[in-house]
Amino acid sequence: MPLRYLFIDMNSFFASVEQQVRPELRNQPVAVVPVRAETTCCIAASYEAKSFGIRTGTMVREARKLCPALRVVEARPRLYTMIHERLVRAVESCLPVTAVCSIDEMACRLTGEEQQPDRAIRLAGQIKATLQRDLGLYLRCSIGLAPNQLLAKVAADMQKPDGLTMIRTEELPVRLHALQLRDFPGIGPRMERRLHRSGVATVEHLCRLSASELAAIWDSRWLGQVWWGHLRGDDLPGTPTRRRSLGHSRVLPPTLRNDADAWTVLVRLIEKAAARLRHVGCWAKSVTVSIKYLQGPTWHENLRLSCCQDTLTLIHAARQLWPRKLSGTPLRVGVVLSDLLENRNVTVSLFPEDRKLQALSRAMDDVNQKYGVNSVYFAETHAAREQASTRIAFTQIPDLSLVDA
């Protein structure tokens, strides 16, 4: 079975971008954070910082204890998105990109002679050289070569930084036995616990299971067959996906950790989520508001809606939920719009007031698209322009026409 996929995984992407554009950070321990606060978490760490035990999710105050010389940098989502776009173009100059998997990962399908090991290795080297030429020496990547996309991603994770790993069909599944269950995409904490409850604690045991045994664990005959095939190098189609929810959350800087400012930031997040909702052609039937409290629990409340897409209706729904919140110091606020339906599955309201609100939201979208983000916005969100500026997640690549970072 030939090599069918080349998978590119950028190494410590956000931190590496900062080191590339800011020479004073090069070869220094760097942590990227969403806001400048000791109580927030690192969202990325350079390899110099990782050598001290700092990881994604490490609290800033704990990171400073591990590395007193740590350079803490506030994230710049627009910059990372622009570099991502340059990254895709650079890879495309060597090999067509089949799938952009996240802001720092992409997969390329190999065809013809590209599937031969020697040729695939040369292509990987060409991509690495092109990235260093076009993006800079501090933006390194690890590349995996394998018979399917899942194993190519696993291979890319096996050697970091600047790695190149190949998994051949004839090595399977033995080549995988030394890995941990969580090394496989799709096996997170919950799935790992389910596997453990079924007596599966190692990848070697996982590989010994039949398709029917895997189906029983995954509670899906189809997934059982897919996993059995993937572990042996088969290239099987993925499941069709449907967007079910979208949302935004924000860690509040210390000066905004009070109820009034938290509400202002939440309203801004609703405005951004509603604009995204319309942009992707969906309607929401549910809104959830959440608050994570400093040294306290997380509160969340949900409200069911008629099919909704306009901003003011969503703000009104959140206003109904807000009085139910707990007492305490808010650390993070968030909104999730869920139970989404696509445009084609929605019957538009016949009530004139609903139509007016929908028309208003779309008119504002049109103005902001033509004249720039934030050309028009609701007065209630004015104070939150800066505090609710776009943050970035690895799996979500912002549309620069919709963000205000």
Backbone torsions as a table, in degrees:
resi	resn	phi	psi	omega
1	MET	NA	130.1	-173.8
2	PRO	-78.5	169.1	169.0
3	LEU	-73.3	125.1	-177.2
4	ARG	-111.4	-18.3	-174.8
5	TYR	-134.7	144.3	170.1
6	LEU	-119.6	123.3	-175.8
7	PHE	-115.7	130.3	-177.2
8	ILE	-110.4	125.9	179.7
9	ASP	-127.1	109.8	179.8
10	MET	-68.6	141.7	-175.6
11	ASN	-89.7	121.7	178.9
12	SER	44.7	57.9	-164.5
13	PHE	-56.5	-55.1	-176.0
14	PHE	-61.2	-45.2	-179.7
15	ALA	-66.3	-37.0	-179.8
16	SER	-68.2	-36.6	175.7
17	VAL	-61.1	-44.8	179.4
18	GLU	-61.7	-40.2	179.2
19	GLN	-67.7	-34.1	179.8
20	GLN	-69.2	-43.7	-174.9
21	VAL	-87.1	-14.6	179.2
22	ARG	-123.8	93.8	-175.7
23	PRO	-54.3	-28.2	-178.3
24	GLU	-68.9	-13.4	179.3
25	LEU	-94.3	-7.5	-175.5
26	ARG	-66.4	136.5	-179.8
27	ASN	64.3	18.6	178.0
28	GLN	-111.7	151.5	174.2
29	PRO	-70.5	119.2	-174.8
30	VAL	-125.2	135.8	172.0
31	ALA	-123.0	134.1	177.4
32	VAL	-101.0	132.4	-176.3
33	VAL	-126.9	154.5	179.4
34	PRO	-71.9	-35.2	177.2
35	VAL	-143.3	158.5	178.9
36	ARG	-83.1	93.8	178.6
37	ALA	-157.4	140.7	-178.6
38	GLU	-69.1	-18.0	-176.1
39	THR	-95.1	3.5	177.0
40	THR	-91.9	176.7	-177.5
41	CYS	-110.1	154.0	173.8
42	CYS	-72.9	132.8	175.7
43	ILE	-100.4	-9.2	174.9
44	ALA	-162.3	152.5	178.5
45	ALA	-140.5	139.7	175.9
46	SER	-70.3	164.5	179.7
47	TYR	-65.2	-29.0	175.4
48	GLU	-64.6	-37.6	177.5
49	ALA	-72.7	-37.7	179.8
50	LYS	-61.8	-28.3	179.8
51	SER	-65.8	-17.4	176.5
52	PHE	-94.3	0.6	-179.8
53	GLY	94.6	9.6	179.2
54	ILE	-83.7	131.2	-176.7
55	ARG	-134.6	169.6	170.3
56	THR	-58.0	127.0	-177.9
57	GLY	101.0	-11.7	177.4
58	THR	-69.0	131.0	176.3
59	MET	-63.7	144.2	-176.7
60	VAL	-60.2	-44.4	-178.1
61	ARG	-64.0	-33.9	176.4
62	GLU	-71.2	-38.8	178.7
63	ALA	-61.4	-38.6	179.4
64	ARG	-67.2	-31.8	176.2
65	LYS	-68.3	-40.1	179.5
66	LEU	-68.0	-33.4	-176.8
67	CYS	-145.1	92.8	-178.9
68	PRO	-59.2	-25.0	-178.7
69	ALA	-88.9	9.8	-176.5
70	LEU	-59.0	135.2	173.9
71	ARG	-97.6	114.4	-177.9
72	VAL	-98.2	125.3	-173.8
73	VAL	-124.6	132.8	176.7
74	GLU	-75.8	137.6	-175.4
75	ALA	-62.7	148.1	177.7
76	ARG	-126.5	83.3	-173.4
77	PRO	-56.3	-41.5	-179.1
78	ARG	-61.3	-42.2	178.6
79	LEU	-61.0	-46.0	-177.4
80	TYR	-64.7	-36.8	178.5
81	THR	-67.7	-40.6	178.1
82	MET	-64.4	-41.1	177.3
83	ILE	-65.7	-38.6	176.4
84	HIS	-57.4	-44.6	-179.4
85	GLU	-64.0	-39.1	175.5
86	ARG	-65.8	-36.7	178.2
87	LEU	-60.7	-47.1	179.7
88	VAL	-60.9	-43.8	179.7
89	ARG	-63.1	-39.1	179.9
90	ALA	-64.6	-44.2	178.8
91	VAL	-65.1	-40.9	-179.7
92	GLU	-60.9	-25.8	178.5
93	SER	-71.1	-15.5	178.7
94	CYS	-106.2	-37.4	-171.3
95	LEU	-161.1	136.4	179.4
96	PRO	-60.5	137.3	177.3
97	VAL	-85.8	121.3	-179.6
98	THR	-82.1	-40.5	-177.1
99	ALA	-149.6	130.5	169.8
100	VAL	-91.5	109.5	-171.5
101	CYS	-87.2	-28.0	177.3
102	SER	-166.4	-176.1	-177.7
103	ILE	-65.8	-21.6	-178.2
104	ASP	-124.4	17.1	-179.3
105	GLU	-139.0	142.6	173.3
106	MET	-154.0	156.3	-178.3
107	ALA	-120.4	142.5	177.1
108	CYS	-124.7	130.3	177.8
109	ARG	-86.2	132.3	179.7
110	LEU	-92.7	142.2	179.7
111	THR	-133.6	156.9	174.3
112	GLY	54.1	-131.0	-177.6
113	GLU	-66.5	-19.7	178.5
114	GLU	-61.7	-21.9	-177.9
115	GLN	-79.3	-10.3	177.3
116	GLN	-75.8	137.5	-174.3
117	PRO	-52.0	-46.9	-177.4
118	ASP	-62.3	-43.5	-179.7
119	ARG	-67.5	-40.0	179.6
120	ALA	-64.1	-39.9	178.6
121	ILE	-65.8	-39.1	177.8
122	ARG	-65.0	-39.4	177.2
123	LEU	-62.5	-41.6	178.1
124	ALA	-60.7	-43.8	177.7
125	GLY	-63.4	-38.7	178.8
126	GLN	-64.4	-41.4	178.8
127	ILE	-63.4	-45.3	178.6
128	LYS	-58.9	-45.1	-179.4
129	ALA	-65.1	-38.4	-179.6
130	THR	-67.0	-40.5	179.2
131	LEU	-64.2	-41.7	179.1
132	GLN	-67.4	-35.6	179.1
133	ARG	-70.7	-44.1	-172.8
134	ASP	-88.6	-28.4	-175.3
135	LEU	-112.8	-28.0	178.7
136	GLY	126.2	158.2	-174.0
137	LEU	-68.3	-21.4	-175.8
138	TYR	-90.4	-1.4	177.2
139	LEU	-102.9	89.1	-177.5
140	ARG	-100.3	161.6	179.6
141	CYS	-139.5	156.9	169.4
142	SER	-108.9	140.6	-176.0
143	ILE	-123.3	135.9	176.4
144	GLY	-116.3	140.6	177.1
145	LEU	-121.2	130.7	-177.1
146	ALA	-163.1	170.6	-179.7
147	PRO	-71.5	-20.5	176.3
148	ASN	-140.6	167.6	-172.8
149	GLN	-66.4	-39.6	-179.8
150	LEU	-60.1	-47.0	-179.2
151	LEU	-71.5	-28.7	176.0
152	ALA	-65.7	-38.6	176.1
153	LYS	-66.1	-42.9	177.2
154	VAL	-59.0	-43.0	179.9
155	ALA	-62.2	-40.3	-179.7
156	ALA	-63.2	-29.8	179.8
157	ASP	-80.6	-11.3	-172.2
158	MET	-78.1	-19.5	-179.6
159	GLN	-141.7	109.9	179.3
160	LYS	-138.3	146.8	-3.4
161	PRO	-86.0	169.6	172.4
162	ASP	57.1	38.6	-176.3
163	GLY	-90.7	165.5	172.1
164	LEU	-145.2	112.0	-175.2
165	THR	-127.5	136.3	179.2
166	MET	-120.2	133.3	174.6
167	ILE	-116.3	118.6	-179.6
168	ARG	-98.1	155.0	-178.2
169	THR	-59.2	-40.5	-176.9
170	GLU	-66.6	-13.6	178.0
171	GLU	-88.5	-8.9	-173.1
172	LEU	-90.1	149.0	-4.6
173	PRO	-89.7	5.0	-173.8
174	VAL	-58.1	-36.8	-178.0
175	ARG	-59.1	-22.1	-176.5
176	LEU	-90.1	-12.5	-170.0
177	HIS	-60.5	-30.0	-177.4
178	ALA	-79.0	-7.6	-178.3
179	LEU	-78.6	166.2	173.5
180	GLN	-95.0	153.9	179.8
181	LEU	-55.1	-39.5	-177.3
182	ARG	-73.5	-4.8	176.3
183	ASP	-74.1	-10.6	-177.7
184	PHE	-97.8	129.1	173.3
185	PRO	-57.5	134.6	-178.7
186	GLY	99.4	-11.0	174.8
187	ILE	-112.1	93.6	176.6
188	GLY	-99.8	-166.5	-177.5
189	PRO	-56.8	-43.7	-177.9
190	ARG	-66.9	-44.6	-179.1
191	MET	-66.8	-36.0	177.4
192	GLU	-62.7	-42.0	178.2
193	ARG	-63.9	-38.7	178.2
194	ARG	-64.2	-41.1	177.5
195	LEU	-63.0	-42.6	179.4
196	HIS	-62.2	-39.8	178.4
197	ARG	-63.6	-25.0	177.6
198	SER	-89.9	5.8	178.0
199	GLY	85.4	10.8	-178.7
200	VAL	-100.3	109.8	-177.7
201	ALA	-114.6	-12.0	-177.1
202	THR	-132.1	158.9	176.7
203	VAL	-67.2	-34.6	178.0
204	GLU	-58.9	-43.9	177.3
205	HIS	-64.9	-42.3	178.6
206	LEU	-56.6	-43.3	-177.9
207	CYS	-69.3	-22.0	-179.9
208	ARG	-79.8	-17.0	-175.7
209	LEU	-70.6	146.9	175.4
210	SER	-78.5	167.4	178.0
211	ALA	-60.1	-37.9	-179.8
212	SER	-69.2	-36.3	177.2
213	GLU	-67.7	-39.9	176.2
214	LEU	-65.1	-37.8	178.7
215	ALA	-61.4	-38.9	179.7
216	ALA	-65.5	-37.9	-180.0
217	ILE	-71.0	-44.9	-178.4
218	TRP	-80.6	-8.3	-178.1
219	ASP	58.7	38.4	179.9
220	SER	-159.1	119.0	177.6
221	ARG	-61.0	-40.7	-179.0
222	TRP	-64.3	-46.4	-179.9
223	LEU	-65.2	-36.0	176.6
224	GLY	-59.3	-43.7	178.6
225	GLN	-66.8	-39.8	179.9
226	VAL	-63.2	-48.3	-179.5
227	TRP	-64.1	-40.9	178.6
228	TRP	-59.7	-42.6	179.8
229	GLY	-70.3	-42.7	-179.2
230	HIS	-60.2	-40.8	-179.1
231	LEU	-66.6	-15.0	178.8
232	ARG	-109.7	8.5	174.0
233	GLY	95.4	1.2	179.0
234	ASP	-66.9	146.8	178.3
235	ASP	-106.1	91.3	-175.3
236	LEU	-103.2	148.3	-179.1
237	PRO	-66.7	147.8	178.0
238	GLY	-80.0	168.4	178.5
239	THR	-74.7	141.7	173.2
240	PRO	-64.6	138.9	-177.1
241	THR	-114.9	153.4	177.2
242	ARG	-135.1	132.8	179.1
243	ARG	-63.8	125.9	-178.0
244	ARG	-110.7	-22.8	-179.0
245	SER	-159.2	162.6	170.1
246	LEU	-152.5	156.0	-178.2
247	GLY	-171.1	178.8	176.6
248	HIS	-141.4	149.2	172.4
249	SER	-140.6	160.9	-179.0
250	ARG	-146.8	132.3	169.5
251	VAL	-78.5	128.3	-176.4
252	LEU	-82.7	132.6	171.8
253	PRO	-63.2	157.4	-174.5
254	PRO	-53.0	-35.3	-177.2
255	THR	-70.4	-14.5	-176.9
256	LEU	-109.8	11.9	-177.1
257	ARG	-85.4	64.8	175.4
258	ASN	-146.2	163.2	-172.3
259	ASP	-62.3	-42.0	-175.6
260	ALA	-64.7	-48.4	-179.1
261	ASP	-70.5	-34.7	178.0
262	ALA	-61.6	-40.4	177.9
263	TRP	-64.4	-41.7	180.0
264	THR	-61.0	-43.4	178.2
265	VAL	-65.8	-40.5	178.9
266	LEU	-60.0	-42.7	179.2
267	VAL	-60.5	-40.7	177.9
268	ARG	-63.6	-39.7	178.9
269	LEU	-64.9	-38.1	176.9
270	ILE	-63.1	-42.7	178.7
271	GLU	-58.9	-43.5	179.5
272	LYS	-67.4	-42.6	-179.6
273	ALA	-64.9	-39.1	179.4
274	ALA	-65.2	-40.2	178.1
275	ALA	-63.3	-40.4	176.8
276	ARG	-64.3	-40.1	-179.4
277	LEU	-57.8	-47.1	179.0
278	ARG	-68.3	-36.0	-178.6
279	HIS	-62.6	-37.8	-178.7
280	VAL	-90.5	2.1	175.3
281	GLY	73.9	41.6	-179.1
282	CYS	-126.8	163.2	175.9
283	TRP	-126.5	146.0	-179.0
284	ALA	-105.8	145.5	175.1
285	LYS	-115.3	4.9	-179.0
286	SER	-155.6	142.3	174.7
287	VAL	-129.4	135.3	178.2
288	THR	-122.7	129.0	176.6
289	VAL	-108.9	138.1	-179.0
290	SER	-136.9	151.5	174.0
291	ILE	-136.4	125.9	169.1
292	LYS	-96.0	124.4	-176.4
293	TYR	-93.8	146.1	176.4
294	LEU	-64.4	121.9	-178.8
295	GLN	53.9	41.2	-179.7
296	GLY	-155.7	-169.5	-175.7
297	PRO	-79.7	179.0	171.8
298	THR	-107.4	127.5	177.7
299	TRP	-102.7	140.0	172.9
300	HIS	-150.1	144.8	178.1
301	GLU	-136.5	148.0	-176.3
302	ASN	-122.3	146.5	176.3
303	LEU	-134.4	128.6	176.2
304	ARG	-78.7	145.4	-176.9
305	LEU	-129.6	160.6	159.9
306	SER	-71.2	161.7	-179.4
307	CYS	-50.0	122.3	-171.8
308	CYS	-133.7	143.4	177.8
309	GLN	-139.8	-9.3	-174.5
310	ASP	-94.2	150.2	-172.0
311	THR	-67.2	-45.4	-174.8
312	LEU	-63.6	-37.7	177.5
313	THR	-63.7	-39.8	179.4
314	LEU	-68.5	-38.1	176.0
315	ILE	-64.1	-41.6	178.5
316	HIS	-61.6	-40.1	178.3
317	ALA	-63.2	-43.6	178.5
318	ALA	-64.1	-35.2	179.4
319	ARG	-64.7	-31.4	176.3
320	GLN	-68.7	-33.5	-177.6
321	LEU	-82.1	-29.2	-170.9
322	TRP	-56.6	-40.8	-179.0
323	PRO	-63.3	-16.2	-178.4
324	ARG	-83.8	-3.4	-175.5
325	LYS	-64.5	164.9	179.1
326	LEU	-82.5	168.6	172.3
327	SER	-87.3	145.4	179.3
328	GLY	146.6	-178.2	-179.8
329	THR	-93.3	114.3	-178.9
330	PRO	-71.3	133.2	177.8
331	LEU	-104.8	-39.0	-178.7
332	ARG	-143.8	138.9	175.1
333	VAL	-119.4	153.4	-179.4
334	GLY	-157.6	160.4	175.8
335	VAL	-137.9	139.6	175.7
336	VAL	-128.6	127.8	173.4
337	LEU	-100.7	125.1	-172.7
338	SER	-136.2	-176.4	-172.8
339	ASP	52.8	53.8	-173.2
340	LEU	-79.7	144.9	173.9
341	LEU	-124.2	144.0	177.3
342	GLU	-78.6	158.6	-177.1
343	ASN	-49.3	-43.2	-174.0
344	ARG	-67.0	-15.9	-177.7
345	ASN	-102.1	10.2	-175.3
346	VAL	-116.7	133.5	171.5
347	THR	-93.7	116.5	-175.4
348	VAL	-66.7	140.4	-178.7
349	SER	-57.6	145.5	176.9
350	LEU	-92.1	-8.3	-178.2
351	PHE	-75.5	130.7	-177.1
352	PRO	-57.9	-39.1	-178.1
353	GLU	-62.6	-43.0	177.9
354	ASP	-61.7	-41.5	-179.3
355	ARG	-65.1	-37.2	178.9
356	LYS	-65.1	-43.7	179.6
357	LEU	-63.5	-40.2	177.9
358	GLN	-64.7	-43.3	179.9
359	ALA	-64.4	-38.8	178.0
360	LEU	-60.9	-47.6	-179.1
361	SER	-61.5	-42.6	-179.4
362	ARG	-68.7	-35.9	177.2
363	ALA	-63.9	-41.2	177.3
364	MET	-64.7	-39.9	176.2
365	ASP	-58.8	-44.0	-177.9
366	ASP	-63.5	-42.3	179.5
367	VAL	-64.6	-45.2	-179.6
368	ASN	-66.9	-32.5	177.5
369	GLN	-68.6	-37.5	-175.8
370	LYS	-81.1	-42.0	-171.5
371	TYR	-108.0	-3.0	178.2
372	GLY	113.6	147.9	-178.9
373	VAL	-56.9	137.5	178.8
374	ASN	74.2	16.2	172.1
375	SER	-62.9	-38.6	172.6
376	VAL	-134.2	143.9	177.3
377	TYR	-162.5	167.6	-178.7
378	PHE	-74.2	137.1	-175.7
379	ALA	-57.5	-32.2	-177.5
380	GLU	-61.5	-22.4	-177.4
381	THR	-99.1	6.1	-174.9
382	HIS	-60.1	-43.7	-176.5
383	ALA	-68.7	-15.8	-175.1
384	ALA	-101.9	9.1	-177.8
385	ARG	-54.4	-50.1	-175.8
386	GLU	-78.0	-43.0	-174.4
387	GLN	-66.3	-28.8	-177.9
388	ALA	-105.7	23.4	177.4
389	SER	-61.6	157.9	-170.2
390	THR	-61.1	130.1	167.1
391	ARG	-102.5	176.7	-172.6
392	ILE	-136.1	143.2	174.5
393	ALA	-116.2	154.2	-177.2
394	PHE	-60.9	-35.1	-174.7
395	THR	-91.6	-2.8	-178.6
396	GLN	-122.6	120.9	-179.6
397	ILE	-104.1	111.3	-175.4
398	PRO	-63.2	147.2	168.9
399	ASP	-82.3	117.4	-173.9
400	LEU	-65.1	-16.9	176.5
401	SER	-78.3	-8.4	-178.0
402	LEU	-114.0	-10.5	-172.7
403	VAL	-102.3	162.2	-177.3
404	ASP	-124.6	24.6	-179.5
405	ALA	-77.7	NA	NA
